[in-house]
Amino acid sequence: MAPGGQLTVAGRCYAPNVDVTVTLNSNPVFLGAVRTDANGSFTARFVIPVRTARGPHTITATGSSDTASAALTVGTPGGFAVTGTNLTLTGIAVTTLFAGLVLLAGRRLGDQNDELARQI
């Protein structure tokens, strides 16, 4: 992902109808916020700031009580030729990784809710 590029972020298993804040971490940079739907899911596009340092970073999505993150490597713009297909595949890979982390967090929360329900 190059600085100035667009990144699609998707999440599931958040609380329904809550705001989710998306940040780029190393030095935390607010990328934006999105509201989950009635099922606790969201999909949104964010721009990686032009002045983002190249190297490893983390994208974090934080809801009212849930947080998930995924690794992201920011490259040098113009350093290598990138076709639209490669950029799309990179975006799909990052989105898939992020969705997997969100599903893992959702499963953990679901297991906790099941345990609480059994105790009641």
N, C-alpha and C positions, 0 to 999 in steps of 0.2 A: 504494500500500500504506500503510495507516495503522498507527501504533504499536499494538501489541497484536494485529494481524492475523496470520493464519497464512499461511505461504509454503511451497509445495511445491517442493522442490529435487530434480532428477533428474540423474544422471550416468552416463556409460558410458565404456568404454575405460580404466578404472582396473585395477590389478592385482586378481586374484581374491582374495576373502576377506581384505581389508585394511580397517582402520578409516579413515574419511574424516572429517576435522574440518571443520565448517562454521562460518565466522565472518562477522560483519557488520562491515565496515571503514569507518572514518573514525577512530574510536577503536575498536580491535579489541574486539569483544564475541563471546565463544564462544556460539554458538547450540546446538550439540550435535554429536554424532558418530553415524555410521551405518556399518555394515559392508557392504562390497560382497558380491554373490553370487558364485557360481562363474564367472560370465561377466565380472566386474568392473563390474557395474552396481548402481545403488541409486536408490531414491526414498524421500524422507522429508519430513515436515512439520515446520516450525519456527515459533516465535512471534517476531515482531519485538518487542523489548522496548518496554514502554509509554513509557519515558523517552527513546526514540530521537529525536534531533533531526530535524526535517523537512529535506528536501533530498536531494541525491544521495549515494548510498552504494554500496558494492560488496559482493556476497556472494562469498565465496571458499571453495572446497572443496579441501582438501589431503589427498591420500593419501600412501602411503609414498614414492612418487617422482613423483607427478603432482599438478599444481595447475591449477585452472580458476576463472575468475571471471566474474561478470556484473554489469552495472549495475542499480541499484534506486533508485527515487525514493520517499522516505517523505513522505507528505502529512500534513496536519493532521486529526486525528480530529474529525468533526463539522463540518468546514469546508465540505464539500459533501455532498449526499445521494449515497450510493453504494448501488446495488441489489446484490443477490447476484449477478446476472448480470454486472454490470460488474466486481465484485471477482473473479469467476471468470475472466473474460476477461483481466484484468490478471495474475492468477496464471498463466494459460496462457501469456501473452506472456512473462512473466519466465522461466517454466520452459522455454519453447521457446528463448529467447535463451541461457539457461544450457546447455541440451542442445547447442545449436549450438557453443558455445565448447568444451564437453567433447569433442564429435566432432572439432573442429579439432585440439585437443591430442592426441587419440587417433590421428588420422591422421598427425600429425607423429611421434609415437612409433612408429607402425607403419612409417613410411618409414625411420626410423632402424634399426629392427629388421631390415627387409628388407636394408638396406645392410650391416649387420653379418653377416647370414646369407650374403650374397654373398662377403664377405671370408673366410669360414671355409672 
